[in-house]
Amino acid sequence: MQPILNIDEVKLLEDIIEKAGTSKAELMEHAGEFTAEVVKSYNPQRVTVLCGFGNNGGDGWVAADVLSHEGIAVDVVTPIEPDEIPSALARHVARRTAAKDVTVHAGPSRDELSEILSQADVVVDALLGTGFHGKLRAPLNIWIETLNELAPTVVSVDVPSGLDANTGEVADLCVNADRTATMLAPKLGLYSAEGPNYAGEISCGMLYEHLEEAIDNVEHTAERLDLADLVQFAEPLSSNIDKYSRGSVLVVAGSATYPGAAMMAAKAAARAGAGYVTVAAPDACASLIRMALPSVPVVAVPSDARGAFGAAASGLISKLAMRYDCVLCGPGITTAAGCVQVVSELIDTDVPLVLDADALNCLAKLAAGKLEDFPEIYRRDAPLVLTPHYRELTRLLDGATVSHLAAAIEGSQKILWASGSSDMVVVAKGPTTAVVGVERALIPLAGPAALATAGSGDVLGGIIAGTMALAHGKADVWELLVSYAVTLHSLAGFIAAQKFGEKSVIATDLIDLIGEAMSLFVSNALEEMGFDAGKSGEEA
C-alpha cells in the first residue's frame, strides 16, 4: 500500500522530516535530483525547464543544474530574473544554477517561448506546486496554453501546473503531462476529478531515507493498493466444497421497468464465485428474469400496480434472506413505497448486506436526505456495504455536492463515523473509486472510462456480493475484501475495452469476462510479488 496525502498532511510530513534533521533545502535538492532522473529516462539531448516563482520552481532549477552536469543542453524559462524570485530558498538555487552552463530566458514573449519549447526533447513543468488553487494568472496561463499546443514530452514536478492538488479540479488551464514526478507521497488530486487526465504516469520520489517511519506519524487521506495487497482473496477453491458451502447470494432486484438490472447483478454474483444465487423479484418481471437465467432460481414476490415490490414483499424477502451468506439489494427496484420497506427490513436482518442503486435512494428517502443525522436507520451488527456513485452520495448527504474524490471520501466518512460500526464499508464510485472503511480509505485499481456505461454498477454490485458470499460473512478487513471485488470489475473493464473498443463496451460484456479478470489479477499480482506466474507454486 502507498499512502496518498492531502496538502495539509504533506506539510506536516515535511515538518516532521525537518525536525528529524533534514531541512527543506535538502528536500529541494533531492526533489530536483529525482526529477532529473525521471527526465533522463527519456534520453533527451535538450531539455527546457519552466520554473515558477516558488519552491516548485526551485525544484526545477535544481533539476536543470543536475541535467546540465550530465552534458544535456538545458534552457530555463522563468517569468522573472533569478535575483527577483520571492522565495529565498528558490532564489538561492536559481542564482546558483544561472551561473552554471544553462541558458536562462527571463520573461520571453509567446513567440520566443514557442521557439524554445519546439527545440526541446523534454519539457519540465515546475511552474506551480501543491499550494496552487483557483485560476491562473499571466504569464503562466499563456505559457501553459503554449506548452499544451506544442504537445512535447512533459514531466511535471509534484503535480501538473493548474491542477488543484487536493481536489484534482482544474479551474482554467492545466499542463497535460506525460509523467508526474511527485515527491514524498502521491497527492490526492492526482487521482481525483480531472487529475488522472493530466497527470500521466505517476512516479514518486522518496527523498528521505526514513520516509516510511516518518509517514507513519501522519494521517493518510487514503492509501493506494497494489494487486499484491489483495492476493489473499484469490486463493483457489477447496476440493472439499459444494454449491452451498461455496457461498450463496440473494439478489433482491428488478422491476417491470428494469428487469435487466436483476439479471446482470445475479449473473455477475455467480461469475464472481458464489455457488448458489437466487433472485427475489416482483412477480411482474419474475418470469422474464427466470427465462434469461436458467441456472438461477427466481422467487416471485408480490408487486404493486407499477411492477415494483408491493406492500407484502418486505416480510417475505426478510425471511428468505436469512438462508443466504450475503444479500444484494437495489439494482432496478425503483423507490416505490414497497421498495423502501424492503430496504428498511433487510437492514434489520443479521445477514451481510450490500445496498446498491435504488436501495441507496430508498435509504435517502428513509433519512430525508440526511443519512449521517439518522444513524439508527442503518446501524446494524452484520456487515453493510453501500455502493453510491457521486450523485447518490450527494442525495444521502443532504445535497452537499460530491464532485471529486476528496469530497467523496469525506462524505463517506461522515456516514461511517455516525454509524460507529466496524463492519461497514462505503464504496464511493467515480472515475477513481474509493473503498472507505471506518479507519481508512483505500484506492484500488481504477478502471477505464469504458466502465461509464449503464448497468456497470449492477455488475459491480454482483461481484461484491459474490465475493462476500465466498467469505461467508467473515473478513478481517472488509474494505480489503471489497477492494478486491472493485479491482476485478476494473480488470474486466480493461479486458472488455481491449476486445470491443473503449466506446463500445456495454455492461453485459463485463460479466463473462470476470473469470478472465480473475486470471489476469493472479498473474499480475504474482508478477508484482516477484514470482513467475507461468511456474507452479513449488517452482515459484
C-alpha positions as semicolon CSV with decimal commas, in nm:
position;residue;x (nm);y (nm);z (nm)
1;M;0,000;0,000;0,000
2;Q;0,115;0,351;-0,074
3;P;-0,010;0,648;0,130
4;I;-0,189;0,924;-0,061
5;L;-0,180;1,259;0,118
6;N;-0,364;1,587;0,104
7;I;-0,171;1,912;0,119
8;D;-0,202;1,964;0,496
9;E;-0,066;1,613;0,551
10;V;0,226;1,682;0,317
11;K;0,315;1,998;0,511
12;L;0,303;1,807;0,837
13;L;0,525;1,536;0,691
14;E;0,779;1,793;0,575
15;D;0,781;1,946;0,925
16;I;0,839;1,604;1,082
17;I;1,128;1,538;0,843
18;E;1,279;1,879;0,915
19;K;1,260;1,824;1,292
20;A;1,441;1,494;1,239
21;G;1,732;1,681;1,084
22;T;1,664;1,701;0,708
23;S;1,599;2,059;0,605
24;K;1,358;2,177;0,336
25;A;1,665;2,290;0,143
26;E;1,791;1,930;0,138
27;L;1,448;1,807;0,032
28;M;1,456;2,055;-0,257
29;E;1,792;1,922;-0,368
30;H;1,663;1,564;-0,354
31;A;1,344;1,663;-0,540
32;G;1,545;1,822;-0,818
33;E;1,772;1,520;-0,841
34;F;1,473;1,285;-0,862
35;T;1,314;1,500;-1,132
36;A;1,638;1,491;-1,330
37;E;1,648;1,110;-1,305
38;V;1,294;1,089;-1,442
39;V;1,384;1,323;-1,729
40;K;1,700;1,126;-1,810
41;S;1,492;0,812;-1,863
42;Y;1,377;0,971;-2,191
43;N;1,740;1,007;-2,312
44;P;1,699;1,372;-2,412
45;Q;1,961;1,583;-2,586
46;R;1,794;1,912;-2,496
47;V;1,561;1,995;-2,207
48;T;1,356;2,304;-2,128
49;V;1,269;2,369;-1,764
50;L;0,975;2,603;-1,694
51;C;1,023;2,748;-1,344
52;G;0,767;2,940;-1,140
53;F;0,804;3,183;-0,852
54;G;0,805;2,940;-0,557
55;N;0,966;2,624;-0,425
56;N;0,824;2,413;-0,706
57;G;1,028;2,634;-0,936
58;G;1,324;2,576;-0,705
59;D;1,294;2,201;-0,770
60;G;1,308;2,283;-1,139
61;W;1,624;2,495;-1,102
62;V;1,795;2,209;-0,918
63;A;1,689;1,963;-1,190
64;A;1,830;2,199;-1,454
65;D;2,162;2,211;-1,269
66;V;2,183;1,830;-1,244
67;L;2,090;1,778;-1,608
68;S;2,345;2,030;-1,731
69;H;2,616;1,842;-1,540
70;E;2,515;1,532;-1,737
71;G;2,605;1,707;-2,061
72;I;2,243;1,778;-2,158
73;A;2,166;2,117;-2,312
74;V;1,928;2,297;-2,075
75;D;1,711;2,606;-2,124
76;V;1,547;2,751;-1,814
77;V;1,243;2,971;-1,869
78;T;1,147;3,195;-1,578
79;P;0,893;3,478;-1,552
80;I;1,143;3,694;-1,361
81;E;1,518;3,718;-1,315
82;P;1,669;3,476;-1,060
83;D;1,754;3,766;-0,825
84;E;1,385;3,867;-0,817
85;I;1,239;3,531;-0,711
86;P;1,047;3,591;-0,385
87;S;1,114;3,252;-0,221
88;A;1,454;3,273;-0,051
89;L;1,522;2,902;-0,098
90;A;1,423;2,901;-0,465
91;R;1,615;3,224;-0,523
92;H;1,932;3,067;-0,383
93;V;1,923;2,762;-0,612
94;A;1,818;2,978;-0,910
95;R;2,120;3,205;-0,867
96;R;2,347;2,905;-0,833
97;T;2,209;2,733;-1,143
98;A;2,201;3,051;-1,354
99;A;2,576;3,083;-1,300
100;K;2,628;2,735;-1,445
101;D;2,615;2,603;-1,801
102;V;2,244;2,663;-1,864
103;T;2,066;2,919;-2,080
104;V;1,823;3,137;-1,886
105;H;1,528;3,307;-2,058
106;A;1,351;3,560;-1,834
107;G;1,002;3,670;-1,936
108;P;1,007;3,556;-2,300
109;S;0,729;3,651;-2,539
110;R;0,490;3,383;-2,657
111;D;0,671;3,350;-2,988
112;E;1,006;3,324;-2,815
113;L;0,868;3,060;-2,579
114;S;0,729;2,860;-2,870
115;E;1,071;2,861;-3,034
116;I;1,243;2,744;-2,713
117;L;0,989;2,468;-2,649
118;S;0,999;2,343;-3,007
119;Q;1,370;2,265;-2,969
120;A;1,328;2,057;-2,652
121;D;1,310;1,679;-2,635
122;V;1,158;1,700;-2,286
123;V;0,996;1,991;-2,103
124;V;0,997;2,005;-1,722
125;D;0,690;2,173;-1,574
126;A;0,799;2,333;-1,245
127;L;0,564;2,630;-1,261
128;L;0,312;2,573;-0,983
129;G;0,324;2,340;-0,686
130;T;0,080;2,185;-0,443
131;G;-0,027;2,517;-0,294
132;F;-0,199;2,633;-0,614
133;H;-0,574;2,654;-0,648
134;G;-0,805;2,879;-0,845
135;K;-0,736;3,043;-1,180
136;L;-0,405;3,101;-1,350
137;R;-0,254;3,443;-1,398
138;A;-0,032;3,584;-1,673
139;P;0,218;3,488;-1,791
140;L;0,173;3,132;-1,664
141;N;-0,166;3,085;-1,831
142;I;-0,008;3,185;-2,165
143;W;0,288;2,954;-2,107
144;I;0,069;2,654;-2,023
145;E;-0,154;2,716;-2,323
146;T;0,154;2,735;-2,548
147;L;0,303;2,422;-2,393
148;N;-0,016;2,220;-2,445
149;E;-0,050;2,339;-2,803
150;L;0,302;2,223;-2,891
151;A;0,250;1,894;-2,700
152;P;0,613;1,789;-2,636
153;T;0,703;1,521;-2,381
154;V;0,631;1,682;-2,042
155;V;0,742;1,587;-1,692
156;S;0,556;1,778;-1,420
157;V;0,709;1,831;-1,078
158;D;0,482;1,718;-0,790
159;V;0,154;1,799;-0,973
160;P;0,077;1,928;-1,322
161;S;0,060;2,308;-1,302
162;G;-0,300;2,426;-1,291
163;L;-0,428;2,119;-1,105
164;D;-0,568;2,154;-0,752
165;A;-0,355;1,905;-0,557
166;N;-0,636;1,833;-0,311
167;T;-0,940;1,805;-0,534
168;G;-0,799;1,731;-0,878
169;E;-1,012;2,010;-1,021
170;V;-0,897;2,245;-1,296
171;A;-1,048;2,592;-1,293
172;D;-0,881;2,720;-1,609
173;L;-0,587;2,551;-1,782
174;C;-0,363;2,267;-1,675
175;V;-0,039;2,122;-1,806
176;N;-0,104;1,797;-1,989
177;A;0,184;1,587;-1,852
178;D;0,316;1,258;-1,980
179;R;0,462;1,187;-1,639
180;T;0,435;1,343;-1,296
181;A;0,736;1,321;-1,064
182;T;0,562;1,367;-0,731
183;M;0,754;1,400;-0,404
184;L;0,738;1,203;-0,076
185;A;0,387;1,069;-0,145
186;P;0,129;1,097;-0,424
187;K;-0,117;1,382;-0,378
188;L;-0,489;1,310;-0,365
189;G;-0,562;1,541;-0,659
190;L;-0,358;1,319;-0,891
191;Y;-0,630;1,052;-0,855
192;S;-0,934;1,278;-0,822
193;A;-1,164;1,455;-1,071
194;E;-0,954;1,564;-1,371
195;G;-0,621;1,465;-1,213
196;P;-0,582;1,130;-1,395
197;N;-0,644;1,306;-1,729
198;Y;-0,349;1,542;-1,677
199;A;-0,100;1,357;-1,455
200;G;0,006;1,081;-1,693
201;E;0,228;0,816;-1,537
202;I;0,299;0,889;-1,170
203;S;0,646;0,833;-1,022
204;C;0,709;0,904;-0,655
205;G;1,041;1,029;-0,516
206;M;1,110;0,911;-0,161
207;L;1,365;1,194;-0,096
208;Y;1,419;1,090;0,266
209;E;1,590;0,778;0,398
210;H;1,346;0,722;0,685
211;L;1,030;0,818;0,495
212;E;0,829;0,510;0,591
213;E;0,883;0,580;0,960
214;A;0,802;0,950;0,921
215;I;0,490;0,894;0,713
216;D;0,350;0,657;0,976
217;N;0,322;0,961;1,203
218;V;0,094;1,140;0,956
219;E;-0,270;1,062;0,894
220;H;-0,330;0,944;0,538
221;T;-0,627;1,071;0,342
222;A;-0,612;0,742;0,150
223;E;-0,390;0,451;0,058
224;R;-0,333;0,320;-0,293
225;L;-0,349;-0,057;-0,320
226;D;-0,124;-0,280;-0,526
227;L;-0,261;-0,609;-0,655
228;A;-0,024;-0,791;-0,422
229;D;-0,207;-0,635;-0,125
230;L;-0,520;-0,830;-0,224
231;V;-0,377;-1,161;-0,339
232;Q;-0,508;-1,340;-0,028
233;F;-0,860;-1,322;-0,176
234;A;-0,763;-1,501;-0,498
235;E;-0,696;-1,841;-0,343
236;P;-0,830;-2,137;-0,547
237;L;-1,142;-2,321;-0,434
238;S;-1,102;-2,612;-0,197
239;S;-1,168;-2,955;-0,347
240;N;-1,394;-3,032;-0,049
241;I;-1,673;-2,792;-0,144
242;D;-2,029;-2,788;-0,278
243;K;-2,256;-2,519;-0,419
244;Y;-2,384;-2,423;-0,073
245;S;-2,057;-2,426;0,118
246;R;-1,905;-2,221;-0,164
247;G;-2,130;-1,929;-0,068
248;S;-2,482;-1,815;-0,151
249;V;-2,627;-1,481;-0,260
250;L;-2,981;-1,349;-0,262
251;V;-3,025;-1,073;-0,521
252;V;-3,324;-0,854;-0,436
253;A;-3,364;-0,663;-0,757
254;G;-3,562;-0,572;-1,064
255;S;-3,899;-0,427;-1,153
256;A;-4,125;-0,427;-1,457
257;T;-3,932;-0,121;-1,576
258;Y;-3,581;-0,254;-1,504
259;P;-3,573;-0,636;-1,515
260;G;-3,227;-0,637;-1,676
261;A;-3,063;-0,494;-1,363
262;A;-3,156;-0,808;-1,168
263;M;-3,026;-1,031;-1,446
264;M;-2,688;-0,860;-1,465
265;A;-2,638;-0,845;-1,088
266;A;-2,729;-1,211;-1,036
267;K;-2,512;-1,341;-1,319
268;A;-2,218;-1,127;-1,200
269;A;-2,253;-1,267;-0,846
270;A;-2,232;-1,619;-0,986
271;R;-1,935;-1,534;-1,209
272;A;-1,760;-1,380;-0,906
273;G;-1,764;-1,717;-0,733
274;A;-2,089;-1,761;-0,541
275;G;-2,202;-2,124;-0,564
276;Y;-2,574;-2,055;-0,531
277;V;-2,750;-1,739;-0,643
278;T;-3,122;-1,668;-0,611
279;V;-3,317;-1,368;-0,736
280;A;-3,614;-1,225;-0,547
281;A;-3,804;-1,008;-0,796
282;P;-4,151;-0,860;-0,832
283;D;-4,391;-1,109;-0,991
284;A;-4,445;-0,857;-1,271
285;C;-4,099;-0,939;-1,411
286;A;-4,004;-1,267;-1,243
287;S;-4,092;-1,488;-1,543
288;L;-3,880;-1,276;-1,776
289;I;-3,581;-1,299;-1,541
290;R;-3,634;-1,674;-1,500
291;M;-3,616;-1,729;-1,876
292;A;-3,296;-1,522;-1,902
293;L;-3,122;-1,703;-1,615
294;P;-3,189;-2,079;-1,641
295;S;-2,926;-2,161;-1,377
296;V;-3,062;-1,914;-1,119
297;P;-3,377;-1,976;-0,911
298;V;-3,616;-1,681;-0,922
299;V;-3,864;-1,617;-0,641
300;A;-4,166;-1,413;-0,749
301;V;-4,268;-1,160;-0,485
302;P;-4,595;-0,959;-0,485
303;S;-4,566;-0,639;-0,688
304;D;-4,754;-0,311;-0,688
305;A;-4,955;-0,166;-0,974
306;R;-4,638;-0,035;-1,143
307;G;-4,447;-0,362;-1,126
308;A;-4,221;-0,279;-0,829
309;F;-4,214;-0,454;-0,492
310;G;-4,553;-0,429;-0,325
311;A;-4,658;-0,388;0,036
312;A;-4,641;-0,762;0,110
313;A;-4,289;-0,802;-0,029
314;S;-4,075;-0,696;0,265
315;G;-4,178;-0,970;0,509
316;L;-4,130;-1,246;0,253
317;I;-3,790;-1,116;0,144
318;S;-3,662;-1,072;0,501
319;K;-3,744;-1,435;0,584
320;L;-3,586;-1,555;0,260
321;A;-3,271;-1,351;0,328
322;M;-3,187;-1,548;0,641
323;R;-3,092;-1,852;0,428
324;Y;-2,809;-1,676;0,242
325;D;-2,450;-1,575;0,309
326;C;-2,498;-1,232;0,150
327;V;-2,785;-1,021;0,020
328;L;-2,756;-0,768;-0,260
329;C;-3,046;-0,526;-0,274
330;G;-3,119;-0,239;-0,510
331;P;-3,049;-0,287;-0,880
332;G;-3,356;-0,173;-1,072
333;I;-3,606;-0,184;-0,782
334;T;-3,723;0,183;-0,808
335;T;-3,810;0,387;-0,497
336;A;-4,174;0,287;-0,460
337;A;-4,313;0,261;-0,106
338;G;-4,283;-0,118;-0,103
339;C;-3,916;-0,094;-0,204
340;V;-3,840;0,148;0,079
341;Q;-3,994;-0,101;0,322
342;V;-3,790;-0,389;0,174
343;V;-3,467;-0,193;0,231
344;S;-3,564;-0,099;0,586
345;E;-3,644;-0,457;0,688
346;L;-3,332;-0,601;0,524
347;I;-3,121;-0,362;0,732
348;D;-3,282;-0,515;1,040
349;T;-3,163;-0,866;0,947
350;D;-2,826;-1,003;1,057
351;V;-2,714;-1,115;0,710
352;P;-2,424;-0,938;0,532
353;L;-2,592;-0,681;0,310
354;V;-2,493;-0,481;0,001
355;L;-2,716;-0,181;-0,074
356;D;-2,676;-0,061;-0,430
357;A;-2,851;0,167;-0,682
358;D;-3,216;0,232;-0,592
359;A;-3,169;0,080;-0,245
360;L;-2,948;0,380;-0,173
361;N;-3,217;0,616;-0,299
362;C;-3,466;0,436;-0,073
363;L;-3,222;0,487;0,214
364;A;-3,205;0,858;0,128
365;K;-3,586;0,869;0,147
366;L;-3,586;0,700;0,487
367;A;-3,340;0,959;0,618
368;A;-3,488;1,257;0,432
369;G;-3,151;1,303;0,261
370;K;-2,959;1,342;0,588
371;L;-2,829;0,992;0,648
372;E;-2,548;1,086;0,886
373;D;-2,806;1,254;1,113
374;F;-3,007;0,932;1,149
375;P;-2,754;0,653;1,211
376;E;-3,018;0,440;1,381
377;I;-3,173;0,382;1,038
378;Y;-2,869;0,193;0,905
379;R;-2,679;0,086;1,217
380;R;-2,656;-0,293;1,237
381;D;-2,438;-0,570;1,378
382;A;-2,383;-0,755;1,049
383;P;-2,163;-0,625;0,766
384;L;-2,310;-0,349;0,550
385;V;-2,171;-0,223;0,218
386;L;-2,309;0,088;0,050
387;T;-2,210;0,149;-0,314
388;P;-2,307;0,507;-0,408
389;H;-2,179;0,693;-0,709
390;Y;-2,123;1,064;-0,654
391;R;-2,484;1,165;-0,728
392;E;-2,624;0,900;-0,496
393;L;-2,378;1,003;-0,224
394;T;-2,493;1,364;-0,269
395;R;-2,854;1,253;-0,212
396;L;-2,753;1,074;0,108
397;L;-2,573;1,382;0,241
398;D;-2,847;1,645;0,231
399;G;-2,749;1,758;-0,117
400;A;-2,390;1,851;-0,022
401;T;-2,241;1,825;-0,369
402;V;-1,989;1,545;-0,412
403;S;-1,791;1,610;-0,729
404;H;-1,442;1,477;-0,659
405;L;-1,257;1,209;-0,469
406;A;-1,171;1,417;-0,161
407;A;-1,537;1,513;-0,110
408;A;-1,646;1,152;-0,169
409;I;-1,408;1,022;0,098
410;E;-1,512;1,293;0,343
411;G;-1,883;1,230;0,281
412;S;-1,840;0,855;0,317
413;Q;-1,657;0,901;0,645
414;K;-1,942;1,112;0,783
415;I;-2,183;0,826;0,719
416;L;-1,945;0,564;0,859
417;W;-1,846;0,752;1,170
418;A;-2,207;0,831;1,255
419;S;-2,289;0,460;1,243
420;G;-1,998;0,352;1,459
421;S;-1,994;0,006;1,301
422;S;-1,657;-0,155;1,231
423;D;-1,814;-0,383;0,968
424;M;-1,942;-0,108;0,739
425;V;-1,787;-0,003;0,409
426;V;-1,880;0,269;0,162
427;V;-1,775;0,219;-0,200
428;A;-1,767;0,575;-0,335
429;K;-1,784;0,509;-0,709
430;G;-1,630;0,755;-0,952
431;P;-1,353;0,789;-1,211
432;T;-1,134;0,679;-0,920
433;T;-1,330;0,467;-0,673
434;A;-1,257;0,486;-0,301
435;V;-1,337;0,196;-0,070
436;V;-1,387;0,368;0,263
437;G;-1,382;0,192;0,597
438;V;-1,413;0,335;0,946
439;E;-1,035;0,370;0,988
440;R;-0,905;0,423;0,634
441;A;-0,986;0,487;0,270
442;L;-0,837;0,256;0,009
443;I;-0,786;0,329;-0,360
444;P;-0,790;0,006;-0,563
445;L;-0,710;-0,016;-0,932
446;A;-0,918;0,236;-1,127
447;G;-1,098;0,103;-1,431
448;P;-1,111;0,253;-1,780
449;A;-1,357;0,516;-1,900
450;A;-1,536;0,230;-2,077
451;L;-1,697;0,141;-1,742
452;A;-1,903;0,461;-1,756
453;T;-2,198;0,279;-1,909
454;A;-2,548;0,191;-1,790
455;G;-2,557;-0,129;-1,585
456;S;-2,187;-0,129;-1,497
457;G;-2,276;-0,058;-1,135
458;D;-2,518;-0,353;-1,126
459;V;-2,234;-0,579;-1,237
460;L;-2,008;-0,436;-0,966
461;G;-2,279;-0,493;-0,705
462;G;-2,299;-0,856;-0,811
463;I;-1,922;-0,900;-0,797
464;I;-1,910;-0,752;-0,447
465;A;-2,193;-0,977;-0,326
466;G;-2,040;-1,289;-0,482
467;T;-1,703;-1,210;-0,328
468;M;-1,858;-1,154;0,015
469;A;-2,052;-1,480;-0,012
470;L;-1,730;-1,670;-0,073
471;A;-1,606;-1,525;0,257
472;H;-1,922;-1,649;0,433
473;G;-1,970;-1,319;0,611
474;K;-1,623;-1,324;0,763
475;A;-1,332;-1,095;0,681
476;D;-1,053;-0,946;0,890
477;V;-1,073;-0,622;0,695
478;W;-1,392;-0,576;0,495
479;E;-1,260;-0,283;0,294
480;L;-0,980;-0,506;0,159
481;L;-1,222;-0,777;0,051
482;V;-1,446;-0,521;-0,120
483;S;-1,140;-0,362;-0,284
484;Y;-1,063;-0,698;-0,441
485;A;-1,411;-0,702;-0,594
486;V;-1,368;-0,347;-0,725
487;T;-1,033;-0,448;-0,876
488;L;-1,192;-0,742;-1,061
489;H;-1,453;-0,505;-1,203
490;S;-1,179;-0,269;-1,322
491;L;-0,980;-0,551;-1,483
492;A;-1,292;-0,679;-1,658
493;G;-1,337;-0,326;-1,789
494;F;-0,985;-0,318;-1,932
495;I;-1,030;-0,657;-2,098
496;A;-1,367;-0,551;-2,243
497;A;-1,223;-0,224;-2,376
498;Q;-0,947;-0,417;-2,549
499;K;-1,193;-0,666;-2,702
500;F;-1,471;-0,429;-2,806
501;G;-1,314;-0,084;-2,811
502;E;-1,336;0,179;-2,538
503;K;-1,658;0,337;-2,667
504;S;-1,833;0,008;-2,748
505;V;-1,835;-0,168;-2,410
506;I;-2,176;-0,241;-2,259
507;A;-2,236;-0,376;-1,910
508;T;-2,325;-0,730;-2,019
509;D;-1,981;-0,758;-2,182
510;L;-1,822;-0,737;-1,839
511;I;-1,999;-1,034;-1,685
512;D;-1,847;-1,309;-1,896
513;L;-1,503;-1,151;-1,856
514;I;-1,495;-1,176;-1,476
515;G;-1,317;-1,513;-1,498
516;E;-1,052;-1,365;-1,727
517;A;-1,019;-1,074;-1,486
518;M;-0,951;-1,319;-1,202
519;S;-0,678;-1,489;-1,404
520;L;-0,525;-1,155;-1,501
521;F;-0,535;-1,046;-1,137
522;V;-0,345;-1,354;-1,022
523;S;-0,077;-1,333;-1,291
524;N;-0,020;-0,959;-1,237
525;A;-0,023;-0,991;-0,858
526;L;0,237;-1,269;-0,870
527;E;0,449;-1,057;-1,102
528;E;0,432;-0,768;-0,854
529;M;0,547;-1,008;-0,582
530;G;0,843;-1,123;-0,792
531;F;0,709;-1,464;-0,892
532;D;0,683;-1,610;-1,239
533;A;0,310;-1,668;-1,296
534;G;0,389;-1,937;-1,551
535;K;0,555;-2,162;-1,291
536;S;0,389;-2,390;-1,043
537;G;0,371;-2,285;-0,680
538;E;0,670;-2,504;-0,586
539;E;0,879;-2,374;-0,876
540;A;0,797;-2,012;-0,787
